[in-house]
Amino acid sequence: MAGSDRSQISSFIVMDVMRQAALREAAGEKVVHMEVGQPGTPAPETARFAAKAALDQNALGYTLALGLPSLRQRISDHYREIYQVSVDPARIVITSGSSAAFVLSFLALFDPGQRVALPSPGYPCYRHILSALGQETPLLPTGPDRRWMPTVADLKVMQATGALSGLVLASPANPTGTMITPQRLQEISCFCDDNDIWLISDEIYHGLTYNETAQTALAVSDRAIIVNSFSKYYSMTGWRIGWLVVPDNLVSVVERLAQNFYISPPTISQIAAEGAFSGRRELEANRAVYAANRDLLVAGLHDLGLSNFAPPDGAFYVYVDIRDFASDAATFAKQMLEETNVAATPGIDFDAEGGNHYIRFCYAGTTADIERALDRLKAWPRLSART
Ligand SMILES: Cc1ncc(COP(=O)(O)O)c(C=O)c1O
């Protein structure tokens, strides 16, 4: 077996589907991409403008490991403007995407062998990163009836089987697009504080909500660790830039880790990210497209008989139960790609057990993409035979 024991983690299946879709495209096929969770739009013009100016005027050397002070201040302002929450910029750490924020925070918080609870289904990389770092990842089962969110009762049951050191919670969530209610977030946060459990709140899909706005865990706990990113709402996946908010006493811990692991986050991306905050009009226009796509996809899936899913409140995903059509989502997704050129991700990426009954569709493309995908699915004998 090549590689260390700790490196034996599974692949991020969505990237595998992306590779298969790319192979088909290289062979001349026209694929509608609903597999990867990324906007098709570029960074807002204000971000690109800032980056272009920096290319000519700035040596673009390393920054401080915690990031550019002006960007940390701008993020602090963002908490005041959007959530009416005051956050000292000294607690904000700029990272290479939220992915690096996970590595830094998990290393700062947990020792090997500690248990970090993860709601299932969930974003697969939490499980894979934690497991590579030596943590155990007990899974909290959820379901569409509970909008795919855990409760304090679930945590108590899990805590009874062995002390928990952490909980990672995302709202809006990937793959389901569902959100936790403010009251349940408060209950969970209190339970975590009372039981010495670190709450890591992944807020990467904040801003992408269609009914209620999302509540930051910072509004209910000073001890919560916040992970966020410019990848989704700010439409900057490839710029690899995100942030962490940590309690005061962890700042220097994370700083030492960040210095050693990454030196500093990418300078040009930090400059662009600061510019992105002025691009709100463009970003809200993107969100309006997602909202229209969501309505179209939800209605289209219902027409196809694929109506078994919890209403998606945010992000840009619908997590659909395909049990009435197939017993194996991985094969279903593969055939769908091969026979209709619509790429979507099988649920096993997000839930190794129950996920084989689910497909995740991402609606972050154009509205024309969603129309095209629905037309193809309507004409697919596998589905049309039943409608
Ligand atoms: C819930 C969630 N968290 C984190 C990430 C990682 O994002 P990035 O590293 O681009 O910030 C993703 C990417 O899809 C995600 O869905």
The ligand as an SDF file (V2000), in Angstrom:
LIG
                    3D

 16 16  0  0  0  0  0  0  0  0999 V2000
  -19.5900   23.1280    3.0020 C   0  0  0  0  0  0  0  0  0  0  0  0
  -18.2940   23.4610    2.3390 C   0  0  0  0  0  0  0  0  0  0  0  0
  -17.2730   23.8890    3.1070 N   0  0  0  0  0  0  0  0  0  0  0  0
  -16.0840   24.1600    2.5550 C   0  0  0  0  0  0  0  0  0  0  0  0
  -15.8480   24.0380    1.1890 C   0  0  0  0  0  0  0  0  0  0  0  0
  -14.4610   24.3490    0.6570 C   0  0  0  0  0  0  0  0  0  0  0  0
  -14.4190   25.5780    0.0420 O   0  0  0  0  0  0  0  0  0  0  0  0
  -13.1120   26.4780   -0.2210 P   0  0  0  0  0  0  0  0  0  0  0  0
  -11.9190   25.7260    0.2220 O   0  0  0  0  0  0  0  0  0  0  0  0
  -13.1300   26.7500   -1.6780 O   0  0  0  0  0  0  0  0  0  0  0  0
  -13.3290   27.7130    0.5860 O   0  0  0  0  0  0  0  0  0  0  0  0
  -16.8860   23.6140    0.3620 C   0  0  0  0  0  0  0  0  0  0  0  0
  -16.6700   23.4500   -1.0900 C   0  0  0  0  0  0  0  0  0  0  0  0
  -17.5030   22.9980   -1.8210 O   0  0  0  0  0  0  0  0  0  0  0  0
  -18.1510   23.3220    0.9540 C   0  0  0  0  0  0  0  0  0  0  0  0
  -19.1890   22.9090    0.2260 O   0  0  0  0  0  0  0  0  0  0  0  0
  1  2  1  0
  2  3  1  0
  2 15  2  0
  3  4  2  0
  4  5  1  0
  5  6  1  0
  5 12  2  0
  6  7  1  0
  7  8  1  0
  8  9  2  0
  8 10  1  0
  8 11  1  0
 12 13  1  0
 12 15  1  0
 13 14  2  0
 15 16  1  0
M  END
$$$$
